Amino acid sequence: MPGTYAKIKTVVTGEVITASDRNAEHDNHITFQTPAGTDDQSADVTAMRATVDPYPGAAESLPTSLQGELERLRYLIAQITGKTFWYQDPDGALNNAVFLTGNQTIAGIKTFSTPIAKASLVSSTAYEDEANVFTADQRIHKSIPSLHLRPSADSELLGIIMRTAADAVSGHFLYRPNDSTFYFTDAAGAVKFGLNIATGAMTTGIVPLARIDGLTGSIVADVTSISVNNSGFISLTVTGAAFGDFVLVSHSSALSGDLTVTARVIGADTVGIYLHNTGSAAVDPVSMTYYVKVIKKDF
């Protein structure tokens, strides 16, 4: 790392060095020994990538030269950005990230926090995959587009606090390695649902049936009396219904006698609802609303 400027005079053997010569050379150093006048520490790519940990094993590593100082600063830059090499651009703007030592909330920014000590995920945007992670906890590792939580013990719970748009805690998503179970809790921390990822079994809570998307329709009808072994009929328009589709049917009131209800597509955009009397006497159904859902065939 020599100087990048030239000396003023080259002295030959036997020459007398005058005061002006000596002063000029010293003034040359004073004038040009600046950062721009000092050579680099990146003679090649290998030298440019060289770094030294300034705090290995929680003990200070003291540099013995300016080269050592620069290599230690490079190491810390790489630690801050999370990149392989200190000179690579970080994944996001560092002014959008804040280092937190606990679960803290800072006004004006979106926060995603974990319930373990020394870890918080903070972003100035509303998107989790644009957040930056800065934590001293080595169990947490950021890689696009996921956040990996590494427990130090099998019994430890790791998770993420979920927040509403108003920044109120709405619940927690937790995982415990010793029983291979994910837990979902409410804002107070009460477990509402647990799922064992090894067996697929639900361990806690009640899971409602998944909502089935489809075409819907309803009609209020007062079907006339239905004799034994006969059927009543209602026609209902459901735009988009076609032969081959599946149809579900329900009703707003209890069925009288031994009536059963079925439904099927009977034409383009049309569903037929059938009330079957399987009993031993005529049945006069009460007026009620009939609901249908047409599920499109996708195979």
DRENDO-1510 file (C-alpha; in Angstrom, 1 decimal, always signed):
<recs>
REC; n; res; u; v; w
REC; 1; MET; +0.0; +0.0; +0.0 .
REC; 2; PRO; +2.6; +2.6; -1.1 .
REC; 3; GLY; +1.9; +6.2; -2.2 .
REC; 4; THR; +0.5; +6.8; -5.7 .
REC; 5; TYR; +2.4; +10.1; -6.2 .
REC; 6; ALA; +6.0; +10.5; -7.5 .
REC; 7; LYS; +9.1; +11.9; -5.7 .
REC; 8; ILE; +10.3; +15.3; -6.8 .
REC; 9; LYS; +14.0; +14.7; -7.2 .
REC; 10; THR; +16.2; +11.6; -7.8 .
REC; 11; VAL; +19.5; +12.0; -6.0 .
REC; 12; VAL; +22.7; +10.5; -7.6 .
REC; 13; THR; +25.8; +9.4; -5.7 .
REC; 14; GLY; +28.0; +12.2; -4.6 .
REC; 15; GLU; +25.4; +14.9; -5.1 .
REC; 16; VAL; +24.9; +17.6; -2.4 .
REC; 17; ILE; +21.3; +17.6; -1.0 .
REC; 18; THR; +20.3; +21.2; -0.4 .
REC; 19; ALA; +17.8; +22.5; +2.1 .
REC; 20; SER; +15.4; +23.4; -0.7 .
REC; 21; ASP; +15.6; +19.8; -2.0 .
REC; 22; ARG; +14.9; +18.3; +1.4 .
REC; 23; ASN; +12.1; +20.7; +2.2 .
REC; 24; ALA; +10.5; +20.2; -1.2 .
REC; 25; GLU; +10.4; +16.4; -0.7 .
REC; 26; HIS; +8.9; +16.8; +2.8 .
REC; 27; ASP; +6.3; +19.2; +1.4 .
REC; 28; ASN; +5.5; +16.6; -1.3 .
REC; 29; HIS; +4.5; +14.1; +1.3 .
REC; 30; ILE; +2.5; +16.6; +3.3 .
REC; 31; THR; +0.6; +17.7; +0.2 .
REC; 32; PHE; +0.0; +14.3; -1.4 .
REC; 33; GLN; -0.1; +11.8; +1.4 .
REC; 34; THR; -4.0; +11.8; +1.3 .
REC; 35; PRO; -6.4; +8.9; +0.8 .
REC; 36; ALA; -6.2; +9.6; -2.9 .
REC; 37; GLY; -2.5; +9.6; -2.7 .
REC; 38; THR; -2.3; +6.2; -0.9 .
REC; 39; ASP; -2.4; +3.0; -2.9 .
REC; 40; ASP; -5.3; +0.4; -2.7 .
REC; 41; GLN; -5.5; -2.9; -0.9 .
REC; 42; SER; -7.1; -4.6; -3.8 .
REC; 43; ALA; -4.4; -5.6; -6.2 .
REC; 44; ASP; -6.6; -8.4; -7.5 .
REC; 45; VAL; -10.0; -10.0; -6.7 .
REC; 46; THR; -8.5; -12.2; -4.0 .
REC; 47; ALA; -7.0; -9.2; -2.2 .
REC; 48; MET; -10.3; -7.3; -2.6 .
REC; 49; ARG; -12.2; -10.1; -0.9 .
REC; 50; ALA; -9.8; -10.5; +2.0 .
REC; 51; THR; -11.5; -10.0; +5.4 .
REC; 52; VAL; -10.5; -10.7; +9.0 .
REC; 53; ASP; -12.9; -11.3; +11.9 .
REC; 54; PRO; -12.2; -8.5; +14.5 .
REC; 55; TYR; -14.0; -10.4; +17.3 .
REC; 56; PRO; -13.4; -14.2; +16.9 .
REC; 57; GLY; -14.5; -16.3; +19.9 .
REC; 58; ALA; -15.7; -13.1; +21.6 .
REC; 59; ALA; -12.1; -11.8; +21.8 .
REC; 60; GLU; -10.7; -8.8; +20.1 .
REC; 61; SER; -8.3; -9.3; +17.2 .
REC; 62; LEU; -6.1; -6.3; +17.0 .
REC; 63; PRO; -4.8; -5.2; +13.6 .
REC; 64; THR; -1.1; -4.4; +13.2 .
REC; 65; SER; -1.4; -2.3; +10.0 .
REC; 66; LEU; -3.8; -0.2; +8.0 .
REC; 67; GLN; -4.4; -3.3; +5.9 .
REC; 68; GLY; -5.6; -5.2; +8.9 .
REC; 69; GLU; -7.9; -2.4; +9.8 .
REC; 70; LEU; -9.5; -2.4; +6.4 .
REC; 71; GLU; -9.9; -6.2; +6.3 .
REC; 72; ARG; -11.7; -6.0; +9.7 .
REC; 73; LEU; -14.1; -3.3; +8.5 .
REC; 74; ARG; -14.8; -5.3; +5.4 .
REC; 75; TYR; -15.8; -8.3; +7.6 .
REC; 76; LEU; -18.3; -6.2; +9.5 .
REC; 77; ILE; -19.8; -4.7; +6.3 .
REC; 78; ALA; -20.4; -8.3; +5.0 .
REC; 79; GLN; -22.0; -9.2; +8.4 .
REC; 80; ILE; -24.4; -6.2; +8.2 .
REC; 81; THR; -25.5; -6.8; +4.6 .
REC; 82; GLY; -25.6; -10.6; +4.9 .
REC; 83; LYS; -23.8; -11.0; +1.5 .
REC; 84; THR; -21.0; -13.3; +0.7 .
REC; 85; PHE; -18.6; -10.4; -0.1 .
REC; 86; TRP; -18.5; -7.0; +1.6 .
REC; 87; TYR; -18.8; -5.1; -1.7 .
REC; 88; GLN; -22.0; -6.7; -2.9 .
REC; 89; ASP; -25.3; -4.8; -2.8 .
REC; 90; PRO; -27.6; -5.7; +0.1 .
REC; 91; ASP; -31.0; -7.2; -0.6 .
REC; 92; GLY; -32.8; -4.1; +0.4 .
REC; 93; ALA; -32.2; -0.5; +1.5 .
REC; 94; LEU; -30.5; -0.5; +4.9 .
REC; 95; ASN; -32.3; +2.7; +5.9 .
REC; 96; ASN; -35.5; +0.6; +5.9 .
REC; 97; ALA; -34.2; -1.8; +8.6 .
REC; 98; VAL; -33.8; -1.3; +12.3 .
REC; 99; PHE; -31.8; -3.4; +14.8 .
REC; 100; LEU; -33.9; -4.4; +17.8 .
REC; 101; THR; -32.8; -6.2; +20.9 .
REC; 102; GLY; -36.2; -7.4; +21.9 .
REC; 103; ASN; -39.9; -7.3; +20.7 .
REC; 104; GLN; -40.3; -3.6; +20.2 .
REC; 105; THR; -42.7; -1.5; +18.1 .
REC; 106; ILE; -41.5; +1.6; +16.4 .
REC; 107; ALA; -44.1; +4.1; +15.2 .
REC; 108; GLY; -44.3; +4.6; +11.4 .
REC; 109; ILE; -42.9; +1.2; +10.3 .
REC; 110; LYS; -44.3; -2.3; +9.9 .
REC; 111; THR; -43.0; -4.8; +12.4 .
REC; 112; PHE; -43.0; -8.6; +12.5 .
REC; 113; SER; -41.6; -9.9; +15.8 .
REC; 114; THR; -40.7; -13.3; +17.1 .
REC; 115; PRO; -41.4; -14.3; +20.7 .
REC; 116; ILE; -37.8; -15.3; +21.4 .
REC; 117; ALA; -35.2; -12.9; +22.9 .
REC; 118; LYS; -33.1; -10.6; +20.8 .
REC; 119; ALA; -35.0; -11.2; +17.6 .
REC; 120; SER; -37.3; -8.9; +15.6 .
REC; 121; LEU; -38.1; -8.6; +11.9 .
REC; 122; VAL; -38.7; -5.0; +10.9 .
REC; 123; SER; -39.6; -3.4; +7.5 .
REC; 124; SER; -40.8; -0.1; +6.4 .
REC; 125; THR; -43.1; -1.9; +3.9 .
REC; 126; ALA; -46.2; -4.0; +4.3 .
REC; 127; TYR; -44.5; -7.0; +2.7 .
REC; 128; GLU; -42.8; -9.6; +4.8 .
REC; 129; ASP; -40.5; -10.8; +1.9 .
REC; 130; GLU; -39.1; -7.3; +1.7 .
REC; 131; ALA; -38.2; -7.1; +5.3 .
REC; 132; ASN; -34.6; -7.1; +6.6 .
REC; 133; VAL; -33.4; -9.2; +9.6 .
REC; 134; PHE; -30.8; -7.8; +11.9 .
REC; 135; THR; -30.3; -9.9; +15.1 .
REC; 136; ALA; -27.5; -11.2; +17.2 .
REC; 137; ASP; -29.4; -14.5; +17.6 .
REC; 138; GLN; -27.7; -17.1; +15.4 .
REC; 139; ARG; -30.8; -19.2; +15.4 .
REC; 140; ILE; -32.4; -16.8; +12.9 .
REC; 141; HIS; -31.3; -16.8; +9.3 .
REC; 142; LYS; -32.7; -14.7; +6.5 .
REC; 143; SER; -32.7; -16.1; +2.9 .
REC; 144; ILE; -35.0; -14.9; +0.2 .
REC; 145; PRO; -37.9; -15.4; +0.3 .
REC; 146; SER; -38.0; -17.3; +3.6 .
REC; 147; LEU; -37.2; -16.7; +7.3 .
REC; 148; HIS; -35.6; -19.7; +9.0 .
REC; 149; LEU; -36.0; -20.1; +12.8 .
REC; 150; ARG; -33.5; -22.5; +14.4 .
REC; 151; PRO; -34.2; -23.5; +18.0 .
REC; 152; SER; -31.4; -24.1; +20.5 .
REC; 153; ALA; -33.5; -26.8; +22.2 .
REC; 154; ASP; -36.2; -29.3; +21.1 .
REC; 155; SER; -38.6; -28.0; +23.7 .
REC; 156; GLU; -38.3; -24.4; +22.6 .
REC; 157; LEU; -41.1; -22.6; +20.8 .
REC; 158; LEU; -40.2; -20.4; +17.9 .
REC; 159; GLY; -42.7; -18.3; +16.0 .
REC; 160; ILE; -43.9; -15.1; +14.4 .
REC; 161; ILE; -46.4; -12.6; +15.8 .
REC; 162; MET; -49.1; -11.8; +13.3 .
REC; 163; ARG; -50.4; -8.3; +13.3 .
REC; 164; THR; -53.5; -6.6; +11.8 .
REC; 165; ALA; -53.3; -3.5; +9.6 .
REC; 166; ALA; -53.9; -1.4; +12.7 .
REC; 167; ASP; -50.7; -3.1; +14.2 .
REC; 168; ALA; -52.7; -4.9; +16.9 .
REC; 169; VAL; -51.5; -8.5; +17.6 .
REC; 170; SER; -54.0; -10.9; +16.0 .
REC; 171; GLY; -52.4; -14.2; +16.8 .
REC; 172; HIS; -49.2; -16.2; +16.9 .
REC; 173; PHE; -47.8; -18.9; +14.6 .
REC; 174; LEU; -45.5; -21.2; +16.5 .
REC; 175; TYR; -43.5; -24.4; +16.0 .
REC; 176; ARG; -42.1; -26.8; +18.6 .
REC; 177; PRO; -39.5; -29.4; +17.3 .
REC; 178; ASN; -39.9; -32.0; +20.1 .
REC; 179; ASP; -43.4; -32.9; +19.0 .
REC; 180; SER; -43.2; -31.7; +15.4 .
REC; 181; THR; -46.2; -29.6; +15.8 .
REC; 182; PHE; -47.2; -26.2; +14.5 .
REC; 183; TYR; -49.5; -24.1; +16.8 .
REC; 184; PHE; -51.8; -21.3; +16.0 .
REC; 185; THR; -53.0; -19.1; +18.9 .
REC; 186; ASP; -55.2; -16.1; +19.4 .
REC; 187; ALA; -54.0; -12.6; +20.4 .
REC; 188; ALA; -53.9; -13.8; +24.1 .
REC; 189; GLY; -51.7; -16.7; +23.3 .
REC; 190; ALA; -54.4; -19.5; +23.7 .
REC; 191; VAL; -53.8; -22.4; +21.4 .
REC; 192; LYS; -56.6; -22.7; +18.9 .
REC; 193; PHE; -55.2; -25.2; +16.5 .
REC; 194; GLY; -52.3; -27.7; +16.4 .
REC; 195; LEU; -51.0; -29.7; +13.5 .
REC; 196; ASN; -48.4; -32.5; +13.7 .
REC; 197; ILE; -46.4; -32.3; +10.5 .
REC; 198; ALA; -44.9; -35.8; +11.0 .
REC; 199; THR; -48.3; -37.6; +11.1 .
REC; 200; GLY; -50.6; -35.0; +9.6 .
REC; 201; ALA; -52.9; -35.3; +12.7 .
REC; 202; MET; -54.7; -32.4; +14.3 .
REC; 203; THR; -53.6; -32.3; +17.9 .
REC; 204; THR; -55.6; -29.3; +19.2 .
REC; 205; GLY; -58.6; -27.3; +18.1 .
REC; 206; ILE; -61.5; -27.7; +15.6 .
REC; 207; VAL; -60.9; -27.4; +11.9 .
REC; 208; PRO; -64.0; -26.3; +9.9 .
REC; 209; LEU; -64.7; -27.8; +6.5 .
REC; 210; ALA; -62.9; -26.0; +3.8 .
REC; 211; ARG; -65.1; -23.6; +1.9 .
REC; 212; ILE; -66.2; -24.9; -1.5 .
REC; 213; ASP; -66.3; -22.3; -4.2 .
REC; 214; GLY; -69.0; -22.6; -6.8 .
REC; 215; LEU; -72.0; -21.0; -8.5 .
REC; 216; THR; -74.9; -20.2; -6.1 .
REC; 217; GLY; -78.6; -19.5; -6.3 .
REC; 218; SER; -81.7; -19.5; -4.2 .
REC; 219; ILE; -85.5; -19.4; -4.5 .
REC; 220; VAL; -88.5; -19.1; -2.2 .
REC; 221; ALA; -91.1; -21.8; -3.1 .
REC; 222; ASP; -94.3; -23.3; -1.7 .
REC; 223; VAL; -94.5; -26.7; -3.3 .
REC; 224; THR; -98.0; -28.2; -3.4 .
REC; 225; SER; -98.9; -31.5; -1.6 .
REC; 226; ILE; -96.8; -34.4; -2.8 .
REC; 227; SER; -98.5; -37.8; -2.9 .
REC; 228; VAL; -96.8; -41.1; -1.8 .
REC; 229; ASN; -93.9; -42.2; -4.0 .
REC; 230; ASN; -94.1; -39.0; -6.1 .
REC; 231; SER; -92.0; -35.8; -6.3 .
REC; 232; GLY; -92.4; -32.1; -6.2 .
REC; 233; PHE; -90.3; -30.0; -8.6 .
REC; 234; ILE; -88.7; -26.5; -8.6 .
REC; 235; SER; -86.7; -24.9; -11.4 .
REC; 236; LEU; -84.0; -22.4; -10.6 .
REC; 237; THR; -81.7; -20.4; -12.8 .
REC; 238; VAL; -78.0; -20.6; -11.9 .
REC; 239; THR; -76.0; -18.8; -14.6 .
REC; 240; GLY; -73.0; -20.9; -15.7 .
REC; 241; ALA; -74.4; -24.3; -14.6 .
REC; 242; ALA; -73.8; -27.1; -17.2 .
REC; 243; PHE; -74.3; -30.8; -17.5 .
REC; 244; GLY; -71.6; -32.7; -15.6 .
REC; 245; ASP; -71.4; -30.1; -12.8 .
REC; 246; PHE; -72.1; -31.2; -9.2 .
REC; 247; VAL; -75.0; -29.7; -7.2 .
REC; 248; LEU; -75.5; -29.3; -3.5 .
REC; 249; VAL; -78.9; -28.3; -2.1 .
REC; 250; SER; -80.2; -27.1; +1.3 .
REC; 251; HIS; -83.3; -25.4; +2.7 .
REC; 252; SER; -84.3; -22.8; +5.3 .
REC; 253; SER; -86.9; -24.9; +7.2 .
REC; 254; ALA; -87.4; -28.4; +8.4 .
REC; 255; LEU; -88.9; -30.9; +5.8 .
REC; 256; SER; -92.3; -32.4; +6.6 .
REC; 257; GLY; -92.9; -36.1; +6.8 .
REC; 258; ASP; -90.5; -38.4; +4.9 .
REC; 259; LEU; -89.4; -35.9; +2.3 .
REC; 260; THR; -85.9; -35.9; +0.8 .
REC; 261; VAL; -84.4; -33.2; -1.4 .
REC; 262; THR; -82.0; -33.7; -4.3 .
REC; 263; ALA; -80.8; -31.3; -7.1 .
REC; 264; ARG; -79.1; -31.6; -10.5 .
REC; 265; VAL; -78.4; -29.6; -13.6 .
REC; 266; ILE; -81.3; -30.1; -16.1 .
REC; 267; GLY; -80.1; -27.7; -18.7 .
REC; 268; ALA; -77.8; -24.8; -19.5 .
REC; 269; ASP; -77.9; -22.3; -16.6 .
REC; 270; THR; -80.8; -24.3; -15.0 .
REC; 271; VAL; -80.9; -26.5; -11.9 .
REC; 272; GLY; -83.9; -28.7; -10.9 .
REC; 273; ILE; -84.7; -29.3; -7.3 .
REC; 274; TYR; -86.7; -32.4; -6.4 .
REC; 275; LEU; -88.7; -33.2; -3.3 .
REC; 276; HIS; -89.3; -37.0; -3.0 .
REC; 277; ASN; -92.0; -38.4; -0.7 .
REC; 278; THR; -90.8; -41.8; +0.5 .
REC; 279; GLY; -93.4; -42.1; +3.2 .
REC; 280; SER; -96.8; -43.7; +3.4 .
REC; 281; ALA; -99.0; -40.5; +3.3 .
REC; 282; ALA; -99.1; -37.3; +1.3 .
REC; 283; VAL; -96.9; -34.4; +2.5 .
REC; 284; ASP; -97.6; -30.7; +1.9 .
REC; 285; PRO; -94.2; -28.9; +2.4 .
REC; 286; VAL; -94.2; -25.5; +4.0 .
REC; 287; SER; -93.1; -22.4; +2.1 .
REC; 288; MET; -89.3; -22.0; +2.5 .
REC; 289; THR; -86.1; -20.9; +0.7 .
REC; 290; TYR; -84.1; -23.5; -1.2 .
REC; 291; TYR; -80.4; -22.9; -1.7 .
REC; 292; VAL; -78.1; -24.6; -4.3 .
REC; 293; LYS; -74.4; -24.5; -5.0 .
REC; 294; VAL; -73.1; -25.7; -8.4 .
REC; 295; ILE; -69.5; -27.0; -8.3 .
REC; 296; LYS; -67.9; -26.9; -11.7 .
REC; 297; LYS; -66.3; -30.2; -12.9 .
REC; 298; ASP; -62.6; -29.6; -13.3 .
REC; 299; PHE; -61.5; -33.0; -14.6 .
</recs>
